[in-house]
Amino acid sequence: MKLILTYLVVFALSIGCISPTDQSKDAQDYDLSKVPYKLYAPTETIKLHYDLQEISGLTYLSTNKLGAVEDETGKFYILDANTGDVLNKIKFGKSGDYEGVEYDDGTVWVMKSSGDFISFQFEGDNAINIEEYKSEFTSRNNLEGLGYLNGTLLIAAKGDGQIDGIEKKGKGIYKLEEAKARSLLFIEKRDLEKFIEKRDHFNSMRDFDPSAIAVHPLTSDIYILSADHVLVVYDGELKLKEVVKLDKKIFYQPEGICFSPQGQLFISSEGGQNRGRLFSFNKLTK
C-alpha cells in the first residue's frame, strides 16, 4: 500500500510540473539582447493596496515614486516604487473608465477609454488646474495605452484602430500633436505571428489587444503590452524588434508599463479576485 501511495505522489508531482515547464518555455522564447529583461522572473513582485485591484495605468514620477490609476473612481495614486505603498491619493474627476496615465514635467495626463482626456497638476492631496479635452477618438476605439514620445502623447487603441480620415487595418498606435491625432503605426496579428512562426516554443498567438505603451528612455524602443499576455517591441524606426510571451501565472491581466530614466522596467497587473500586482525588472547588463 505504501509503495502504491508513493508512486501516486511521485506521479502527481511529475504531472504538476508539466504545465509550468511548458509555460516557462514559451515565456523564455525570445532574444534577451533585444529585450534585456527576464520577464519570466521579476526582480520584485509587490501586492498593491486593495484600491488598486483593477489598476489600469502606470507612470514614472520621480526617484522611487510611481503614479497609477484604476478604471473606476477618478483618483490618482502616488506609489512607493519599492514597496507599492500608497503615499498619496488625489481626486481629479468623477467615476469613469480610466485606462491610461502619463506624467510629464509636472503635469499628469489621464485617458478614458472613450477618448476623453484630463490633465492636472497636484499640490499635496489636491489636483489643481484640471482641464478636460475631447479627441477624435470614440468609445469604439476603446483606448487603453497612454505613453510619451519626444514631447507628444502616444495612444494605443485596444478596439477599432481607425478614426475619421485614417482607414488602415490592425491595431492603431497614434501620437497627439497640437491636439490632433496622427497615426504612428498599425499592428496586425498576422505580422506578429510571421515574426515568431519559426520559434521552437512561442510560435503562435491568440490575439493582440494593446493595453499599455511606454518608450524606453535609453533606446527609444516602444514597448506595447497586450491583454492577451504578449509584449511587442518596436525600435525607434518603427521596425518590429521582438515579440514576447508573458507568463499567465505571473501576469493575471497586464495593463500598465513604464520605465525609470535608468531603464528599470515596471509592469502592473490587475488582480482579478485578488489584489493587483506591481512587478519590477532590472535591466540586464552585458
Secondary structure as GFF3:
##gff-version 3
##sequence-region A 1 286
A	DSSP	alpha_helix	2	27	.	.	.	ID=ss1
A	DSSP	beta_strand	44	47	.	.	.	ID=ss2
A	DSSP	three_ten_helix	50	52	.	.	.	ID=ss3
A	DSSP	beta_strand	55	62	.	.	.	ID=ss4
A	DSSP	beta_strand	65	70	.	.	.	ID=ss5
A	DSSP	beta_strand	75	80	.	.	.	ID=ss6
A	DSSP	beta_strand	86	91	.	.	.	ID=ss7
A	DSSP	beta_strand	98	104	.	.	.	ID=ss8
A	DSSP	beta_strand	107	112	.	.	.	ID=ss9
A	DSSP	beta_strand	117	123	.	.	.	ID=ss10
A	DSSP	beta_strand	126	133	.	.	.	ID=ss11
A	DSSP	beta_strand	143	149	.	.	.	ID=ss12
A	DSSP	beta_strand	152	157	.	.	.	ID=ss13
A	DSSP	beta_strand	171	177	.	.	.	ID=ss14
A	DSSP	beta_strand	180	187	.	.	.	ID=ss15
A	DSSP	alpha_helix	189	196	.	.	.	ID=ss16
A	DSSP	beta_strand	210	215	.	.	.	ID=ss17
A	DSSP	beta_strand	222	226	.	.	.	ID=ss18
A	DSSP	beta_strand	230	234	.	.	.	ID=ss19
A	DSSP	beta_strand	240	245	.	.	.	ID=ss20
A	DSSP	beta_strand	253	259	.	.	.	ID=ss21
A	DSSP	beta_strand	265	270	.	.	.	ID=ss22
A	DSSP	beta_strand	277	281	.	.	.	ID=ss23
###
